[in-house]
């Protein structure tokens, strides 16, 4: 789940880059179309026919749209980077699974002893002899 932040962030970054590059290309094409009608100072060089005026206005709108796409693509790219950073931090914070070593200690009975009452061998755990009932 935490690594999905990295993947999602990368996808957002790629989408932002595509939108940004699309905006750059749109501005370039619009600038080229407008360059036939403008001087370097941005003034219209000649009187335009209605068709040329429409072409010029369309190019001007396309340039504004391209500039907007550049900004939107940049913002989307930054969001993608932020998501990736958050995802990277979550992966770093993920605790490593620690192996727990469980030691099973078998109880070792005390050494055998001999009952004082009947003399038989009994386990050292017994307080009362199971054979004769003698208490230690």
C-alpha positions as CSV (number, residue, x, y, z in Angstrom):
1,X,0.0,0.0,0.0
2,X,2.7,2.4,0.9
3,X,4.7,1.8,-2.3
4,X,1.5,2.7,-4.2
5,X,2.2,6.3,-3.2
6,X,5.4,6.2,-5.1
7,X,3.7,4.7,-8.2
8,X,0.7,7.2,-8.0
9,X,3.1,10.1,-7.5
10,X,5.2,9.0,-10.5
11,X,2.1,8.7,-12.7
12,X,0.9,12.2,-11.6
13,X,4.4,13.6,-12.4
14,X,4.3,12.0,-15.8
15,X,0.8,13.4,-16.5
16,X,2.0,16.9,-15.4
17,X,5.0,16.7,-17.6
18,X,2.9,15.7,-20.6
19,X,0.5,18.6,-20.0
20,X,3.4,21.0,-19.5
21,X,5.1,19.9,-22.7
22,X,1.8,20.1,-24.6
23,X,1.4,23.7,-23.3
24,X,4.9,24.6,-24.6
25,X,4.2,23.1,-28.0
26,X,0.9,25.0,-28.2
27,X,2.6,28.3,-27.3
28,X,5.3,27.6,-29.9
29,X,2.8,27.0,-32.7
30,X,0.7,30.0,-31.7
31,X,3.8,32.2,-31.6
32,X,4.7,31.0,-35.1
33,X,1.2,31.8,-36.4
34,X,1.2,35.2,-34.8
35,X,4.7,36.1,-36.0
36,X,3.5,36.8,-39.5
37,X,1.3,39.6,-38.2
38,X,3.4,41.1,-35.4
39,X,6.7,42.9,-35.0
40,X,9.1,41.9,-32.3
41,X,7.5,44.5,-30.1
42,X,4.1,42.7,-30.4
43,X,2.5,45.4,-32.6
44,X,0.4,44.4,-35.6
45,X,2.4,45.1,-38.7
46,X,-0.4,45.6,-41.2
47,X,-4.1,45.9,-41.6
48,X,-5.6,42.5,-41.6
49,X,-8.5,41.1,-43.6
50,X,-11.3,39.5,-41.5
51,X,-10.0,36.0,-42.2
52,X,-6.5,37.1,-41.1
53,X,-7.9,38.8,-38.0
54,X,-9.7,35.6,-37.1
55,X,-6.5,33.6,-37.6
56,X,-4.6,36.0,-35.5
57,X,-7.2,35.9,-32.7
58,X,-7.3,32.1,-32.8
59,X,-3.5,32.0,-32.5
60,X,-3.6,34.5,-29.6
61,X,-6.2,32.4,-27.7
62,X,-4.2,29.2,-28.4
63,X,-1.1,30.9,-26.9
64,X,-3.1,31.9,-23.8
65,X,-4.4,28.3,-23.5
66,X,-0.9,26.9,-24.0
67,X,0.4,29.2,-21.2
68,X,-2.4,28.0,-18.9
69,X,-1.5,24.4,-19.7
70,X,2.2,25.1,-18.8
71,X,1.1,26.4,-15.4
72,X,-1.4,23.5,-14.8
73,X,1.2,21.0,-15.9
74,X,3.8,22.5,-13.6
75,X,1.4,22.4,-10.6
76,X,0.4,18.8,-11.4
77,X,4.1,17.8,-11.6
78,X,4.7,19.4,-8.2
79,X,1.8,17.5,-6.7
80,X,3.2,14.3,-8.2
81,X,6.6,15.0,-6.6
82,X,4.9,15.7,-3.2
83,X,3.0,12.4,-3.4
84,X,6.2,10.6,-4.2
85,X,8.1,12.1,-1.3
86,X,5.2,11.2,1.1
87,X,5.3,7.7,-0.3
88,X,9.0,7.4,0.1
89,X,8.8,8.6,3.7
90,X,6.1,6.1,4.5
91,X,8.2,3.3,3.0
92,X,11.2,4.4,5.1
93,X,9.0,4.5,8.2
94,X,7.7,1.0,7.6
95,X,9.1,-1.1,10.5
96,X,11.2,-4.0,9.5
97,X,9.7,-7.2,10.6
98,X,11.7,-8.6,13.5
99,X,12.0,-12.2,13.9
100,X,11.1,-13.3,17.4
101,X,13.2,-16.1,18.8
102,X,11.1,-18.2,21.1
103,X,13.1,-20.5,23.4
104,X,11.1,-23.4,24.6
105,X,12.6,-24.6,27.7
106,X,11.7,-28.0,28.7
107,X,11.3,-28.5,32.4
108,X,13.9,-30.9,33.6
109,X,12.7,-32.8,36.5
110,X,14.9,-32.8,39.6
111,X,17.0,-35.9,40.0
112,X,15.5,-38.9,41.3
113,X,15.5,-39.5,45.0
114,X,14.8,-42.4,47.3
115,X,11.8,-42.4,49.6
116,X,12.8,-42.6,53.3
117,X,9.7,-44.5,54.1
118,X,9.8,-47.4,51.5
119,X,13.2,-46.9,49.9
120,X,11.8,-46.8,46.4
121,X,13.2,-44.4,43.7
122,X,10.8,-41.5,43.2
123,X,11.1,-38.2,41.2
124,X,12.5,-35.3,43.1
125,X,9.3,-33.3,42.3
126,X,7.2,-35.4,44.7
127,X,6.6,-34.2,48.2
128,X,4.6,-37.3,49.1
129,X,5.8,-40.8,48.0
130,X,3.3,-42.2,45.5
131,X,4.0,-45.7,46.8
132,X,3.8,-45.5,50.5
133,X,2.5,-41.9,51.2
134,X,5.5,-40.9,53.3
135,X,6.0,-37.1,53.4
136,X,9.4,-35.7,52.9
